[in-house]
Amino acid sequence: MSSSLLLVTSAANGVKLWSYASPSSNQIKSAGANAPCRLVHAIDKDEAGGNVNAACWSEDGRLLAFTGSDGVVSIYNAESAQLEAIPTEGLRGGIIRRWDRHERRWLDQLSGHRGTITSMALDIDQTHLASVSVSGELLVDNLQKNMQHQYTIPTEQALNAVDYSKFRKSLLLCGGDDGAVHIMDTNRSQTPLKTFHDAHHAPVKGVAFSPFNRYLMCSAGLDKRVVLYDAEKQGAIKTLTTDQPLTTLAFKNDGVTIATGTIQGKLLLFDLRSSSKPLASVWAHEPHPVKSTAFQNALQLRVVEGVIEDCLQDFREEIRADLQNLHLELLRQFHIQRAIQ
């Protein structure tokens, strides 16, 4: 794999990793051409274990995990070497199992869903796990206190996607087969703060909060649309229309790039600073539907670490200057006192 920020996609024919460099604002204004999206590494379906329904990065972007139809969870590092292959024999529908990589053992199972689980998400401090299912249930498990809460979503159809805010640990977004999108604050209410009943005219397949703008969130559906919302004003602000039904959705850490997968296997990349047309479009898994898209997180952490280090360096220099000034002032006062005496 490349050392640059990567995008992973998965489908029935395996897993692929892509390199995509977001253009600058000047490049968007002057060029107007498609931005390049380059295939970096591919894991075929035999190596991946069959139909890959889900793929995701670790929080620090150093590990990639995915699971195939053979029931094995595969973990790779950033250099494309497989680190672990974890079998999940005997796992029933509606059950969540967690693997402790340090102790190399399964933790207690999480149950409660009446049907197949379709999507899961961790909050920002990884203490709460939200999950949705084909039965229309939204469950949140407190992983520290071993407690579970069920929230009431006004639907009798499947929920297909859930995501947590990157800024507020109790705020989450979910959507499902009825085309509606729901904003939840799990600390305030058992029911949605807001439901966008007419968000989509077909099933919602992906939802995502921006990792850069605390008020921006979006959804994608089989109606070929990506809808962007303002969480503060609780309204839709922009719609991106495509030529194929959309099956996945991911936000890049730059806050302006959105990746979507289509039912025909195409990968589309949008830049919110440009027009409503994708800046990049590639046949990623044709003819299979794209099952998941996820951006690597490492760059954001490096940026944050860099900002913190810059702030600390400025703080050190200010303290050093203040101490020097204080030292000079003490010397001046000392000589003044001696002159008076």
N, C-alpha and C positions, 0 to 999 in steps of 0.2 A: 504494500500500500504506500501511497505518497505521504509525505510529512505535512502537506497542506491540508486545509479543512476539506472534509469529504462529505458526500451525500450518499447514503445507502438506499437502494431500492430492492424489493423482493417480489417474487411471483412464483408461479408453478414451475418455471424453468430455472430457478435458482436465485442467487444474490449477486448484485452488481454494485460497485463503488465508483462514484463519479467525482471528478474535480470540476468545480465551477467557481470562477472568480467574478464577483459582482463588479460591474463597470462603475467608474466614477460618474458623478453627475455631468461633468463636461463631456465624457465619452458618450453618454446617453444622448445629450443634446446635439453633439456634432456628428456622431456616426450613424445612429439610427438603425444599425444592423444588429443581427442576432449575436448574442454573447456566446462564446464557445463553451460547450459542456463536453468534457473528455472522459471516456471510460478508462479507469485506472486499474481495476481488478475485477475479475468475474469468478464466482464459485458456482459450478454447474449443479444441476439438481441432484446428481448422484452423490457428489461430495456434500451438498447441503442437506441431504436427507429427504429429498422429494419436494413436494409443494410447500414453499416457505410462506407461512401466513403472517409472520411478524418478524421484524428486525429492529434493533435499537442500539444506541450507544450508551456507554456508562456516562455518569455525570461529568467526569473529567475528560471524556473523549478518548480514553486510552484503550478501551475494550469495546468490541462489537459482539452482540449476542443475537442469535436467531434460532428458530425452531422449525423443523420440517415435519412432514406428515408421518415420518418414522417415529415421532415422539421423543427425539433426542434434541436437547438444547446444546448448541455449539457456541463456544466462546473463542473469539480470535483477538489477538493483540493488534496494535497499529502497524505492525510489520507483516501482516497477513499470515502469521503463524497460528495454528490452532492450539489453544491452551487446554481446553477441556471439552469433553463430550459427555453430557449428563443425561442418562436415560430417565424417562418418566413413566415407567411401567405402572399399569393399574390406575392411572389418573382418570377419574370420571368427569363428565361434563358438569359445569357449575362449581368446580373446585379450583382454588388457587393454592399452588405450592411454592414455597420459597427455599432457595438453595443458599446455604452459608458457604461462601467460597473459602473462608479461612479455616473453618472446622470441617469442611467437606461433608456436610450432612444436610438432610432436609429438615426444615423447621416445621412447626405445627401447621396443618392445613387451615385454609380459610374457606368456609362454606357459607351458604345462605342464598345463593342464586337458585332459582327453579329451572333455569335453562342454560344454554351454552353462553359462556362469557365472550363478549365481542371486543372489548377494549378495556385497558387499565391505565392508570396514571398515578404517579407519586406527587405529593405536594413538595414545596421548595425545600423543606428540611427533612424530607423522606421519613416522616413519622406517620403519615396517613396515606392509605392506598384506596383510591376510588376505582370502582369497576361497574360496568354496565353489561346487560345481557339481552338475549333475544326475547326474554319475558318482560322487557320494559322496566327492569329494576335498576336502581342506582344505589349501591352500597358503598359505605366508607368505613374502612377498618382502621382503628387506632392501633398501630403496630407496637407501641410502647405499653399500652394498658390492656391490650388484648380485648378491646371492645369494638362492637360493630353497630352502625346506625344505618337505617334504611330511610331514604328520602322519597317523597311522593312526587312523581313526574306525571303530569296529566296526559297519559297515553296508554293505549292498550297494545301498542305495537313495539317492535324491537328497538332498542337503543344501540347504536352502532359505534359511537365515538365519545370519548371523554377526555378532557385536558384540564390541568390546574393552571392558575395564574402563576407567573414567575415573580409576582410582587406581593400578592396577598394569599397566604396559605389556605384560607377558608373559601376562596372564590374559585369556582369551577364552571366549566361549560360542557354541555352534552347535547347530542342530537340523534335522531333516529329515522325510522321508516316513514313516519307521518310527515316528514319534511320540516318539522319544527326544531328550533334551537332554544335551549334553556340556560339561563344564567342562575347559578346557585351560590348562596353564601351559607355554608354549612354551620356557621356559628350563630346565624340570625334566624333561620327559618327551615322548616321541614319541606317547604314548597319553594318553587322558583321565585327569584326576585323579579324576573322578567322572562316571558316566553314570546319568541318571535314565531307566531303561528304560521305565517306565510313566508318564512325565510326561503324555503325551497319548494318546488313543485314536484319533487320526487325525493326518495330517501336520502338523508344526510349520511355521508360516508366518512367525513373527517371534520374535526374542529381543532382550533389551535389559538392560544394566546400569544401575542407578540412577546419575545424575550427582551425587547428594547423599549417599547411604549406600553406603559401600564394600562392604558385605556383601549388599546387596539386588540381586536380579536377577529377571527374569521371562521368560515365554514365552507365546505365543498360538498356537492351532491351529484346525484345521477341526472339532474336537470341541466348539467353542463355548466354550472355556475359556481364561482367563488364569491361569497358575500362577506364584506368587511363591516364591522360594527364598532361603535363607540361605547365602551362599557359604562362610562360616566353618564352620557346622555341617553344610554340604552336605546340606540337607534341604528339602523343600517346607514352607512355613509358611502358605500361604493360597491359596484358589482362588476366582476370580471366574467366575460362569457367566452366559452371555448367551443370547439367543434365536436367534442366527444364527452360522454358521461364520465364524471370524475369519481375516483375510488379512494384516494388518499390525500393527505394535506400535511405540510410541514412548514414551519417558519425558521428561517436562518437567523443567527444571532446578530446580524447586521441590522435587523429590524425592517428591511425593505424587500428582502427576497422571499418569495413563497414558491414552494415546490408542490406540484400535484401530479398524481398518476391517473391514467385513464383506463377505461374498461377494455380498450383495444391494445394496451401495453405501451402507451406513449408516456414520456416524462416531459412535463411542461414547467418552465421556470419563469416566474413573473417578477418584475421590479416595480414596486409601488410608486417610484418617482417618474416612471415613463407612462406610455399609453396603456390601454387595457389589453394589448396583445402580448403574448409571451416573448421574452427576449431569447429564450432557448427552447427548442423542441426536438426531442430525439426519440426514436423507437427503441425503448429500453428492454421490453419483454414481449414484443409482438409474437404471437397473437394473444398472449395471456394477460388478464387484468393485473395491474400493479396492485399488490396487496399492502405494501407499506413503503413509506418514505421517511427518512430521518436524517437531519444534519448533525454532523459531529460537533461536539461542544467545546473542544479543547481551545479553539481560538478565543472564545469569549473569556475563558478562565485566564488565558495568557494576557488578554487585554486588561481584565480586572486587576490581575497581579501587577501589571505594568503601571496602571493608574495608581494603585496603592503604593507601589515603590516610589513613584514620582512624588506623591504627596508626602511620604515619609522623608524623602531626600530634601524636599523643600522645607519641611518641618525641622530637620536636622540643621540645615543651613541657617534658618531663622533663629534657632536656639543658640547656635554657635555665635552668630552676630550679636544677639542679645547678651550673651555671657561676656563677650569681649567688651561691649559697651559698658556693662555693669562693672567689669574689672577696671576699666579706665576711670569710671566715675568714682569708684572706691579709692583709687590712687589719688585722684584729684582732691577728694574730701580729706584724705589723710594728710596731704601736703598743706591744705588750707588750715587744718587744725594745728599742725606743727608750726606754721607761720604765726598763728594767733598766740600760741604759747610762748 
